Amino acid sequence: MGSDIHVIVVGGSPRLLETAREFIEDLEDRWSRFRPNSEISRMNAVAGFPARVSATTLALVQRALEGARVTGGRYDPTVLGAVLRAGYDRSFEQLTGDPPRASSHLGLGYGDIEIDPARSTVTLPWGVGFDPGGIGKGYAADLLVDELLARGAVGACANVGGDLRVAGSPQGESWVIDIDHPMGGRPAATVSLRSGAVATSSRMRRTWGPKDDRRHHLIDPSTGVPAKGNVASATVVAAEAWEAEVAAKAAFIAGAHLGVGLLESLRTDGLLIDLRGSQHRTSGFDRFAVRGAADQVLEEAAR
């Protein structure tokens, strides 16, 4: 998944941290588009024909298609061709300002993907590529936390490349999570959760290319190029990390005003920060927000 992963385990055996490492490595082997023998790579290689995949990968594809459906295609797992054309054709740490190594003919087509649960197969349309992208990180966090709890942990927190899932309790308390401000400095907000997920999509993190042509990985399916809207970052609180990731990406693409409405229609809550640094919150976001000393100082200064 090409991302840093942070795991906190409360209770259970010290061996659980090694279990977490092995679990994530197994998912990387299944899902990485940069590994030629992964299930995702094989699925893309035989587009037009059924590809047999594990139950875990089948569930990932099912969630990706559900995410595309509920967001009206603002989240689209078949933007692989556009991602490659933007230059994201190797793992992120290897990206430079050089042109892409190869062009891509791949187009969109999530609506034509066929899933056969009985045979555990996925059939991509010819000329369409599947990119697990962010949803893979979110779903990995969900699966990992569930696995750790099943193996005896009292509580667990998994942060997979910014997609975070928590469950159980750290010593009977809620998990307290800072949301980074896309422009840096102090956190944009702090939320408190006993169980749930937080995911952020930001144009300020994964960028590459020369100074006069900076690109990012958040593709607008309607244009096929990195989104050019007015959102710097979109953060979503949801029950599961894959849901939060899908909603955050869709809200980012929709823009600050429409994005808030989209999140509320999905019955999720979130915080969008535009390119001027202004915050746009859903009506329910403050249920999770923790008021800190910095917030109180700002409120007093505004009086």
Protein Blocks (a to p, Z undefined) as FASTA:
>chain_A
ZZacddddeehjfklmmmmmmmmmmmmmmmmmkbmkbmklmmmmmgoiacdddfklmmmm
mmmmmmmmmnnomaccklmmmmmmnopabcfklpcfbdcfbdcfbdchfkmpccdfknop
acddehiacdfklmlmmmmmmmmmmmmmmnopabdcddeehiacdedjeehiacdddddd
fkgpjdfbdcddfbdcdddddfklmggdjfklcccfbdcfknopacfbfbfbdcdddfbf
klmmmmmmmmmmnomklmmmmmmmnopacddddfkopacddfklmmmpccdfklmmmmmm
mZZ
